[in-house]
Structure formats: C-alpha cells, structure tokens
C-alpha cells in the first residue's frame, strides 16, 4: 500500500519498538513514531567511483531503535544489506553511510525500506544530475571537512565513510579506550565563511574565538547496548586534537561504531552536505573471561 508516495503497512516491528495504530506518522514525539531514510545525494569519490550518500530521520526524541538488516531494514534490489545502520539514534542523522553505486545506477533506482513502530517508510535512491553533491569541499567558502586519524601520523579520513577506518577488540567486561586525533583547516575564503556563521553564534575561520571541532561517538551496528563514558569528548588542541573516551559493550559480537566530526558548518554542513566527517570503526567483542578456580 502506498500513502503520499511512501509504501506503508508491511513487515514486522524491530527490537524494542512500540506498536502504533497509525499506518504512517510524521509526528515528532518521545516514542512510537517512525524512522525514514534520507537520500542525501550521490558523489564522485576520489578513486573515481560513484557513491550514494544516505542518512535518516528518527522522529522519536527519546526512543533509539535497533532494526536488524532484513525485512524491516532492507535496500532493494540486490540487498538487503548495503552497509546501512541497524541502530538508529534520535533526530536527523546526516550521511551516516555510503555504498558504491551499481553499474546500472544511472538508469535504475534502489529503495531503502525501514519498519519502525509498525510504520513502514520507503525512500528512493537514484542518480539524477541535480542530486550530485560535493562532500569534500564547499564551493562558496572552500571549506573542507575535518580530518580524523587513529594514530597521530596515521592515515587521514575525511568526508563521508567509505570503508572501516580502524579495527579494535575488547571483552564485555573491559571498557575499550577510544582515541582519535581530529584537525580542521577551516574555510579558505573568510568572507564566505563569515556569511556561513551568521545567526549561529560563532565567529568565522581566521578570526579569534573560532569554536573547536566537535566530535560524537555512537553505535552504528551491533548485538548489544554500547555505553560511552563521554559520547562527546572534548578536542584537546594542545595534543594535536586528541580526543579520548571509553566504550562498554553489553553483549559479545561484532559491532560498528560511528565517529562524527563537525566544524562550524554544523550537522550535515548546514544542509549542504559539506563539511563534516563520518568514519566507521569495527569492534570485535568477546565474552567476559570466566573467573578461574584454584585447584586443591
């Protein structure tokens, strides 16, 4: 069944969801509302490939949802898994994943279907020319996304996520230390950047008082809860932009965490798809070791 261009009323609920009597709800409320994918656009990656940039909007202000890949979280055709999240934070989340466009993407379309709280929303992913975006540089201000490294002089990650940036391991009983180094050059054109900062209570790049780059850790995929000591750790400019926190995992299994870095352009680059950075970190979590017994 289709309502207002969106397919509704099929599938089953995901984990921890509240049933809703409505076939489709656009209401923002604490819990019981829907989640909709958000097609941000497509772009040409640095290796020449075409990638699809996708986020989502969780209309619940307090209810985070876990929706496993499958009937309730599927990208079609040739899915259902194209690297999309299975854990959905509240609110609008920008460009949280990408995937390489299929060879025939210019003439065909894909769909992403999410079932949340009994409500099914489907969005279309396509390659229309007007939806091409430039996530690596803002044309007006020459701003570029922040740079994330997992070693002080390690590989640099910037812009949308395209691969696993780091692989870590821990046990359920052991908090995992998460350390990264974040830097940002700021906009190259001060006049354009000054216009960017109007109404945001911040000063443009090249002027005193420029806010430091902010970072946020979150769960992207995984079988259990993830608890961060501080999901928004401060950026220590005195240590080359070092950021540190810890994560504790509620169940063994394979997880993916997302680290997002924002500059003064804000979430989603203020809606222009530049300039922010998302990276994915894989974590293998083993069961807590059993307490040993002393033999007599």
Short mmCIF file of the C-alpha atoms (twelve columns), coordinates in Angstrom:
data_MODEL
# 
_entry.id   MODEL 
# 
loop_
_atom_site.group_PDB 
_atom_site.id 
_atom_site.type_symbol 
_atom_site.label_atom_id 
_atom_site.label_alt_id 
_atom_site.label_comp_id 
_atom_site.label_asym_id 
_atom_site.label_seq_id 
_atom_site.Cartn_x 
_atom_site.Cartn_y 
_atom_site.Cartn_z 
_atom_site.pdbx_PDB_model_num 
ATOM 1   C CA . UNK A 1   0.000  0.000   0.000   1 
ATOM 2   C CA . UNK A 2   1.244  3.500   -0.870  1 
ATOM 3   C CA . UNK A 3   0.392  6.702   1.006   1 
ATOM 4   C CA . UNK A 4   1.723  10.084  -0.133  1 
ATOM 5   C CA . UNK A 5   4.362  8.383   -2.231  1 
ATOM 6   C CA . UNK A 6   5.593  6.163   0.607   1 
ATOM 7   C CA . UNK A 7   4.960  2.434   0.946   1 
ATOM 8   C CA . UNK A 8   3.348  1.616   4.288   1 
ATOM 9   C CA . UNK A 9   1.769  -1.181  6.285   1 
ATOM 10  C CA . UNK A 10  4.104  -4.147  5.683   1 
ATOM 11  C CA . UNK A 11  6.704  -6.011  7.676   1 
ATOM 12  C CA . UNK A 12  7.158  -6.555  11.387  1 
ATOM 13  C CA . UNK A 13  8.481  -4.485  14.196  1 
ATOM 14  C CA . UNK A 14  12.160 -4.196  15.092  1 
ATOM 15  C CA . UNK A 15  13.661 -4.795  18.503  1 
ATOM 16  C CA . UNK A 16  12.262 -2.738  21.384  1 
ATOM 17  C CA . UNK A 17  9.641  -0.914  19.366  1 
ATOM 18  C CA . UNK A 18  6.268  0.400   20.461  1 
ATOM 19  C CA . UNK A 19  3.249  -0.571  18.304  1 
ATOM 20  C CA . UNK A 20  1.398  2.307   16.689  1 
ATOM 21  C CA . UNK A 21  -2.202 2.264   15.407  1 
ATOM 22  C CA . UNK A 22  -1.259 4.663   12.619  1 
ATOM 23  C CA . UNK A 23  -0.124 3.415   9.190   1 
ATOM 24  C CA . UNK A 24  2.166  6.413   8.828   1 
ATOM 25  C CA . UNK A 25  3.069  9.109   11.315  1 
ATOM 26  C CA . UNK A 26  5.101  12.242  10.739  1 
ATOM 27  C CA . UNK A 27  4.638  13.306  14.352  1 
ATOM 28  C CA . UNK A 28  7.734  14.053  16.388  1 
ATOM 29  C CA . UNK A 29  7.230  12.578  19.837  1 
ATOM 30  C CA . UNK A 30  9.129  10.795  22.592  1 
ATOM 31  C CA . UNK A 31  8.425  7.282   21.296  1 
ATOM 32  C CA . UNK A 32  6.139  5.342   18.981  1 
ATOM 33  C CA . UNK A 33  6.853  7.325   15.825  1 
ATOM 34  C CA . UNK A 34  8.542  6.323   12.566  1 
ATOM 35  C CA . UNK A 35  12.033 6.327   11.071  1 
ATOM 36  C CA . UNK A 36  12.635 7.399   7.484   1 
ATOM 37  C CA . UNK A 37  15.774 7.075   5.391   1 
ATOM 38  C CA . UNK A 38  17.166 10.295  3.911   1 
ATOM 39  C CA . UNK A 39  18.778 10.309  0.470   1 
ATOM 40  C CA . UNK A 40  21.468 12.995  0.655   1 
ATOM 41  C CA . UNK A 41  22.620 12.595  -2.940  1 
ATOM 42  C CA . UNK A 42  25.415 10.941  -4.904  1 
ATOM 43  C CA . UNK A 43  29.017 11.975  -5.413  1 
ATOM 44  C CA . UNK A 44  32.214 11.071  -7.211  1 
ATOM 45  C CA . UNK A 45  34.711 9.572   -4.789  1 
ATOM 46  C CA . UNK A 46  38.415 10.277  -5.014  1 
ATOM 47  C CA . UNK A 47  39.018 6.906   -6.689  1 
ATOM 48  C CA . UNK A 48  36.585 7.836   -9.470  1 
ATOM 49  C CA . UNK A 49  33.742 5.606   -8.294  1 
ATOM 50  C CA . UNK A 50  30.187 6.818   -7.773  1 
ATOM 51  C CA . UNK A 51  28.949 6.561   -4.191  1 
ATOM 52  C CA . UNK A 52  25.469 7.011   -2.724  1 
ATOM 53  C CA . UNK A 53  25.243 9.139   0.434   1 
ATOM 54  C CA . UNK A 54  22.423 8.284   2.865   1 
ATOM 55  C CA . UNK A 55  21.228 9.390   6.315   1 
ATOM 56  C CA . UNK A 56  17.960 9.042   8.216   1 
ATOM 57  C CA . UNK A 57  15.394 10.821  10.380  1 
ATOM 58  C CA . UNK A 58  14.179 9.180   13.593  1 
ATOM 59  C CA . UNK A 59  11.054 11.115  14.603  1 
ATOM 60  C CA . UNK A 60  11.322 9.891   18.194  1 
ATOM 61  C CA . UNK A 61  13.013 12.274  20.618  1 
ATOM 62  C CA . UNK A 62  13.836 9.640   23.279  1 
ATOM 63  C CA . UNK A 63  13.446 6.257   21.575  1 
ATOM 64  C CA . UNK A 64  16.513 4.848   19.873  1 
ATOM 65  C CA . UNK A 65  15.763 1.771   17.772  1 
ATOM 66  C CA . UNK A 66  17.579 -1.410  16.776  1 
ATOM 67  C CA . UNK A 67  16.311 -2.737  13.433  1 
ATOM 68  C CA . UNK A 68  18.329 -5.675  12.067  1 
ATOM 69  C CA . UNK A 69  19.028 -5.957  8.351   1 
ATOM 70  C CA . UNK A 70  16.211 -7.980  6.813   1 
ATOM 71  C CA . UNK A 71  12.515 -7.454  6.089   1 
ATOM 72  C CA . UNK A 72  12.373 -4.373  8.344   1 
ATOM 73  C CA . UNK A 73  15.618 -2.796  7.159   1 
ATOM 74  C CA . UNK A 74  16.358 -3.563  3.544   1 
ATOM 75  C CA . UNK A 75  17.818 -1.978  0.423   1 
ATOM 76  C CA . UNK A 76  16.487 -3.395  -2.834  1 
ATOM 77  C CA . UNK A 77  17.217 -4.827  -5.337  1 
ATOM 78  C CA . UNK A 78  20.309 -6.944  -4.697  1 
ATOM 79  C CA . UNK A 79  20.170 -6.314  -0.947  1 
ATOM 80  C CA . UNK A 80  19.039 -6.319  1.685   1 
ATOM 81  C CA . UNK A 81  22.428 -5.342  3.153   1 
ATOM 82  C CA . UNK A 82  24.383 -2.432  1.687   1 
ATOM 83  C CA . UNK A 83  26.059 -1.329  4.895   1 
ATOM 84  C CA . UNK A 84  23.144 0.649   6.350   1 
ATOM 85  C CA . UNK A 85  22.846 1.197   10.111  1 
ATOM 86  C CA . UNK A 86  20.920 -1.159  12.355  1 
ATOM 87  C CA . UNK A 87  20.926 1.202   15.341  1 
ATOM 88  C CA . UNK A 88  19.016 4.450   14.897  1 
ATOM 89  C CA . UNK A 89  19.744 7.468   17.053  1 
ATOM 90  C CA . UNK A 90  17.056 10.061  17.675  1 
ATOM 91  C CA . UNK A 91  16.585 13.001  15.314  1 
ATOM 92  C CA . UNK A 92  18.145 13.727  11.942  1 
ATOM 93  C CA . UNK A 93  21.424 11.956  11.231  1 
ATOM 94  C CA . UNK A 94  23.312 13.150  8.161   1 
ATOM 95  C CA . UNK A 95  25.266 10.984  5.713   1 
ATOM 96  C CA . UNK A 96  25.851 8.104   8.112   1 
ATOM 97  C CA . UNK A 97  26.747 5.596   5.397   1 
ATOM 98  C CA . UNK A 98  27.626 5.286   1.740   1 
ATOM 99  C CA . UNK A 99  27.840 2.463   -0.749  1 
ATOM 100 C CA . UNK A 100 29.303 2.131   -4.212  1 
ATOM 101 C CA . UNK A 101 26.635 2.635   -6.859  1 
ATOM 102 C CA . UNK A 102 25.831 -0.387  -9.041  1 
ATOM 103 C CA . UNK A 103 26.943 -0.295  -12.663 1 
ATOM 104 C CA . UNK A 104 23.418 0.420   -13.959 1 
ATOM 105 C CA . UNK A 105 22.572 3.029   -11.300 1 
ATOM 106 C CA . UNK A 106 22.281 5.822   -13.879 1 
ATOM 107 C CA . UNK A 107 19.227 4.152   -15.412 1 
ATOM 108 C CA . UNK A 108 17.777 2.308   -12.422 1 
ATOM 109 C CA . UNK A 109 16.761 3.056   -8.847  1 
ATOM 110 C CA . UNK A 110 17.182 1.472   -5.438  1 
ATOM 111 C CA . UNK A 111 14.874 1.705   -2.436  1 
ATOM 112 C CA . UNK A 112 15.554 1.671   1.315   1 
ATOM 113 C CA . UNK A 113 12.672 0.407   3.457   1 
ATOM 114 C CA . UNK A 114 12.504 0.858   7.235   1 
ATOM 115 C CA . UNK A 115 9.791  -0.539  9.513   1 
ATOM 116 C CA . UNK A 116 9.656  1.223   12.877  1 
ATOM 117 C CA . UNK A 117 6.880  1.080   15.465  1 
ATOM 118 C CA . UNK A 118 4.563  -0.600  12.984  1 
ATOM 119 C CA . UNK A 119 5.100  2.082   10.326  1 
ATOM 120 C CA . UNK A 120 6.862  1.382   7.030   1 
ATOM 121 C CA . UNK A 121 8.644  4.099   5.071   1 
ATOM 122 C CA . UNK A 122 10.434 3.610   1.754   1 
ATOM 123 C CA . UNK A 123 12.711 6.124   0.044   1 
ATOM 124 C CA . UNK A 124 14.177 6.067   -3.465  1 
ATOM 125 C CA . UNK A 125 17.909 6.263   -4.180  1 
ATOM 126 C CA . UNK A 126 18.854 7.452   -7.661  1 
ATOM 127 C CA . UNK A 127 21.444 9.247   -9.772  1 
ATOM 128 C CA . UNK A 128 19.585 12.293  -11.067 1 
ATOM 129 C CA . UNK A 129 22.050 15.028  -12.090 1 
ATOM 130 C CA . UNK A 130 20.547 17.633  -9.758  1 
ATOM 131 C CA . UNK A 131 21.295 15.372  -6.763  1 
ATOM 132 C CA . UNK A 132 25.066 15.359  -7.238  1 
ATOM 133 C CA . UNK A 133 26.779 16.696  -4.118  1 
ATOM 134 C CA . UNK A 134 30.335 17.805  -3.245  1 
ATOM 135 C CA . UNK A 135 31.100 16.492  0.254   1 
ATOM 136 C CA . UNK A 136 34.848 17.201  0.087   1 
ATOM 137 C CA . UNK A 137 34.779 20.976  -0.481  1 
ATOM 138 C CA . UNK A 138 32.197 23.712  -0.173  1 
ATOM 139 C CA . UNK A 139 32.219 25.634  -3.447  1 
ATOM 140 C CA . UNK A 140 31.392 29.013  -1.901  1 
ATOM 141 C CA . UNK A 141 33.778 29.089  1.077   1 
ATOM 142 C CA . UNK A 142 36.356 26.485  0.005   1 
ATOM 143 C CA . UNK A 143 35.729 24.818  3.333   1 
ATOM 144 C CA . UNK A 144 36.804 21.188  3.722   1 
ATOM 145 C CA . UNK A 145 35.715 18.505  6.215   1 
ATOM 146 C CA . UNK A 146 37.625 17.813  9.435   1 
ATOM 147 C CA . UNK A 147 40.354 15.158  9.324   1 
ATOM 148 C CA . UNK A 148 40.255 12.134  11.648  1 
ATOM 149 C CA . UNK A 149 43.233 9.908   12.391  1 
ATOM 150 C CA . UNK A 150 43.529 6.945   14.744  1 
ATOM 151 C CA . UNK A 151 47.273 7.423   15.142  1 
ATOM 152 C CA . UNK A 152 48.934 10.861  15.352  1 
ATOM 153 C CA . UNK A 153 50.622 10.307  11.985  1 
ATOM 154 C CA . UNK A 154 48.304 7.609   10.681  1 
ATOM 155 C CA . UNK A 155 46.028 7.565   7.619   1 
ATOM 156 C CA . UNK A 156 43.683 10.529  7.292   1 
ATOM 157 C CA . UNK A 157 39.922 10.069  6.937   1 
ATOM 158 C CA . UNK A 158 37.754 12.940  5.778   1 
ATOM 159 C CA . UNK A 159 34.238 13.344  4.390   1 
ATOM 160 C CA . UNK A 160 31.677 10.529  4.119   1 
ATOM 161 C CA . UNK A 161 32.539 6.998   5.299   1 
ATOM 162 C CA . UNK A 162 33.587 4.565   2.587   1 
ATOM 163 C CA . UNK A 163 35.353 1.768   4.494   1 
ATOM 164 C CA . UNK A 164 36.200 0.599   8.003   1 
ATOM 165 C CA . UNK A 165 38.731 3.107   9.314   1 
ATOM 166 C CA . UNK A 166 40.009 1.073   12.280  1 
ATOM 167 C CA . UNK A 167 39.530 -2.389  13.779  1 
ATOM 168 C CA . UNK A 168 39.623 -2.903  17.550  1 
ATOM 169 C CA . UNK A 169 38.843 -5.635  20.061  1 
ATOM 170 C CA . UNK A 170 37.782 -5.986  23.687  1 
ATOM 171 C CA . UNK A 171 35.706 -8.132  26.064  1 
ATOM 172 C CA . UNK A 172 32.329 -7.342  27.572  1 
ATOM 173 C CA . UNK A 173 33.950 -6.860  30.969  1 
ATOM 174 C CA . UNK A 174 36.596 -4.419  29.732  1 
ATOM 175 C CA . UNK A 175 35.871 -0.794  28.781  1 
ATOM 176 C CA . UNK A 176 37.500 -0.083  25.426  1 
ATOM 177 C CA . UNK A 177 39.615 3.060   25.188  1 
ATOM 178 C CA . UNK A 178 38.782 5.007   22.013  1 
ATOM 179 C CA . UNK A 179 41.385 7.527   20.899  1 
ATOM 180 C CA . UNK A 180 41.483 9.677   17.788  1 
ATOM 181 C CA . UNK A 181 43.136 12.851  16.561  1 
ATOM 182 C CA . UNK A 182 40.952 15.472  14.852  1 
ATOM 183 C CA . UNK A 183 42.020 18.561  12.909  1 
ATOM 184 C CA . UNK A 184 40.330 21.119  10.679  1 
ATOM 185 C CA . UNK A 185 41.692 23.828  8.404   1 
ATOM 186 C CA . UNK A 186 38.566 25.983  8.300   1 
ATOM 187 C CA . UNK A 187 37.202 27.804  5.279   1 
ATOM 188 C CA . UNK A 188 39.691 29.296  2.827   1 
ATOM 189 C CA . UNK A 189 37.504 32.297  1.929   1 
ATOM 190 C CA . UNK A 190 36.871 34.365  5.064   1 
ATOM 191 C CA . UNK A 191 34.055 36.443  3.560   1 
ATOM 192 C CA . UNK A 192 32.030 33.401  2.556   1 
ATOM 193 C CA . UNK A 193 32.741 31.802  5.908   1 
ATOM 194 C CA . UNK A 194 31.567 34.928  7.722   1 
ATOM 195 C CA . UNK A 195 28.234 34.629  5.941   1 
ATOM 196 C CA . UNK A 196 28.153 30.960  6.965   1 
ATOM 197 C CA . UNK A 197 28.415 31.865  10.645  1 
ATOM 198 C CA . UNK A 198 25.611 34.451  10.698  1 
ATOM 199 C CA . UNK A 199 22.941 33.516  13.178  1 
ATOM 200 C CA . UNK A 200 24.908 30.601  14.585  1 
ATOM 201 C CA . UNK A 201 26.608 32.462  17.414  1 
ATOM 202 C CA . UNK A 202 30.058 31.585  16.103  1 
ATOM 203 C CA . UNK A 203 32.905 33.506  14.553  1 
ATOM 204 C CA . UNK A 204 34.295 32.670  11.108  1 
ATOM 205 C CA . UNK A 205 37.571 30.880  10.441  1 
ATOM 206 C CA . UNK A 206 40.605 33.144  10.609  1 
ATOM 207 C CA . UNK A 207 39.122 35.161  13.483  1 
ATOM 208 C CA . UNK A 208 39.669 34.750  17.241  1 
ATOM 209 C CA . UNK A 209 37.147 32.615  19.073  1 
ATOM 210 C CA . UNK A 210 36.511 30.052  16.334  1 
ATOM 211 C CA . UNK A 211 34.813 27.075  18.041  1 
ATOM 212 C CA . UNK A 212 36.884 23.908  18.187  1 
ATOM 213 C CA . UNK A 213 35.856 20.961  16.058  1 
ATOM 214 C CA . UNK A 214 33.315 18.805  17.909  1 
ATOM 215 C CA . UNK A 215 33.104 15.007  17.806  1 
ATOM 216 C CA . UNK A 216 30.426 12.448  18.637  1 
ATOM 217 C CA . UNK A 217 30.727 8.689   19.125  1 
ATOM 218 C CA . UNK A 218 27.679 6.447   18.593  1 
ATOM 219 C CA . UNK A 219 26.685 2.867   17.935  1 
ATOM 220 C CA . UNK A 220 26.082 2.068   14.252  1 
ATOM 221 C CA . UNK A 221 25.614 -1.713  14.370  1 
ATOM 222 C CA . UNK A 222 25.888 -4.449  16.959  1 
ATOM 223 C CA . UNK A 223 24.030 -7.046  19.020  1 
ATOM 224 C CA . UNK A 224 24.025 -5.216  22.372  1 
ATOM 225 C CA . UNK A 225 23.959 -1.830  24.038  1 
ATOM 226 C CA . UNK A 226 27.035 0.413   23.877  1 
ATOM 227 C CA . UNK A 227 27.688 2.820   26.731  1 
ATOM 228 C CA . UNK A 228 30.175 5.656   26.233  1 
ATOM 229 C CA . UNK A 229 31.878 7.303   29.171  1 
ATOM 230 C CA . UNK A 230 31.504 10.547  27.201  1 
ATOM 231 C CA . UNK A 231 29.961 10.334  23.725  1 
ATOM 232 C CA . UNK A 232 31.069 13.920  23.004  1 
ATOM 233 C CA . UNK A 233 34.616 14.095  24.373  1 
ATOM 234 C CA . UNK A 234 36.439 17.438  24.149  1 
ATOM 235 C CA . UNK A 235 39.055 18.003  21.469  1 
ATOM 236 C CA . UNK A 236 42.419 18.681  23.110  1 
ATOM 237 C CA . UNK A 237 44.089 21.193  20.818  1 
ATOM 238 C CA . UNK A 238 47.234 21.127  22.960  1 
ATOM 239 C CA . UNK A 239 47.716 17.470  21.982  1 
ATOM 240 C CA . UNK A 240 47.170 17.868  18.219  1 
ATOM 241 C CA . UNK A 241 43.407 17.487  18.513  1 
ATOM 242 C CA . UNK A 242 43.429 14.338  20.609  1 
ATOM 243 C CA . UNK A 243 40.042 13.005  21.740  1 
ATOM 244 C CA . UNK A 244 39.622 10.104  24.167  1 
ATOM 245 C CA . UNK A 245 36.694 8.252   25.681  1 
ATOM 246 C CA . UNK A 246 35.762 4.678   26.587  1 
ATOM 247 C CA . UNK A 247 33.008 2.345   25.401  1 
ATOM 248 C CA . UNK A 248 31.490 -0.613  27.241  1 
ATOM 249 C CA . UNK A 249 29.614 -3.316  25.322  1 
ATOM 250 C CA . UNK A 250 26.584 -5.104  26.709  1 
ATOM 251 C CA . UNK A 251 26.936 -8.335  24.723  1 
ATOM 252 C CA . UNK A 252 29.626 -10.185 22.751  1 
ATOM 253 C CA . UNK A 253 29.633 -9.973  18.972  1 
ATOM 254 C CA . UNK A 254 30.679 -7.753  16.085  1 
ATOM 255 C CA . UNK A 255 29.995 -4.028  16.341  1 
ATOM 256 C CA . UNK A 256 30.498 -0.953  14.209  1 
ATOM 257 C CA . UNK A 257 30.850 2.432   15.901  1 
ATOM 258 C CA . UNK A 258 30.500 5.793   14.156  1 
ATOM 259 C CA . UNK A 259 32.705 8.778   14.914  1 
ATOM 260 C CA . UNK A 260 31.428 12.071  13.533  1 
ATOM 261 C CA . UNK A 261 33.471 15.277  13.425  1 
ATOM 262 C CA . UNK A 262 31.815 18.642  12.786  1 
ATOM 263 C CA . UNK A 263 33.309 22.051  12.139  1 
ATOM 264 C CA . UNK A 264 31.456 25.361  12.433  1 
ATOM 265 C CA . UNK A 265 29.196 24.445  9.488   1 
ATOM 266 C CA . UNK A 266 27.303 22.088  11.819  1 
ATOM 267 C CA . UNK A 267 25.444 18.820  11.249  1 
ATOM 268 C CA . UNK A 268 25.185 17.974  7.580   1 
ATOM 269 C CA . UNK A 269 27.139 21.104  6.720   1 
ATOM 270 C CA . UNK A 270 24.029 23.153  7.375   1 
ATOM 271 C CA . UNK A 271 22.210 21.030  4.798   1 
ATOM 272 C CA . UNK A 272 24.810 21.486  2.039   1 
ATOM 273 C CA . UNK A 273 26.493 18.071  2.603   1 
ATOM 274 C CA . UNK A 274 29.822 19.722  3.411   1 
ATOM 275 C CA . UNK A 275 31.723 19.946  5.629   1 
ATOM 276 C CA . UNK A 276 31.704 17.150  8.216   1 
ATOM 277 C CA . UNK A 277 33.329 13.732  8.522   1 
ATOM 278 C CA . UNK A 278 31.918 10.320  9.473   1 
ATOM 279 C CA . UNK A 279 34.101 7.256   9.999   1 
ATOM 280 C CA . UNK A 280 33.231 3.678   10.961  1 
ATOM 281 C CA . UNK A 281 35.223 1.641   13.479  1 
ATOM 282 C CA . UNK A 282 34.798 -2.143  13.765  1 
ATOM 283 C CA . UNK A 283 34.975 -3.701  17.227  1 
ATOM 284 C CA . UNK A 284 35.076 -7.448  17.937  1 
ATOM 285 C CA . UNK A 285 33.732 -8.075  21.450  1 
ATOM 286 C CA . UNK A 286 34.392 -11.413 23.144  1 
ATOM 287 C CA . UNK A 287 32.601 -12.777 26.226  1 
ATOM 288 C CA . UNK A 288 33.984 -11.796 29.597  1 
ATOM 289 C CA . UNK A 289 36.521 -14.394 30.790  1 
ATOM 290 C CA . UNK A 290 35.200 -16.740 33.440  1 
ATOM 291 C CA . UNK A 291 36.585 -16.420 36.936  1 
ATOM 292 C CA . UNK A 292 39.268 -19.054 37.440  1 
ATOM 293 C CA . UNK A 293 39.135 -21.610 40.215  1 
ATOM 294 C CA . UNK A 294 42.073 -22.539 42.367  1 
ATOM 295 C CA . UNK A 295 42.533 -26.307 42.431  1 
ATOM 296 C CA . UNK A 296 43.253 -28.074 45.752  1 
# 
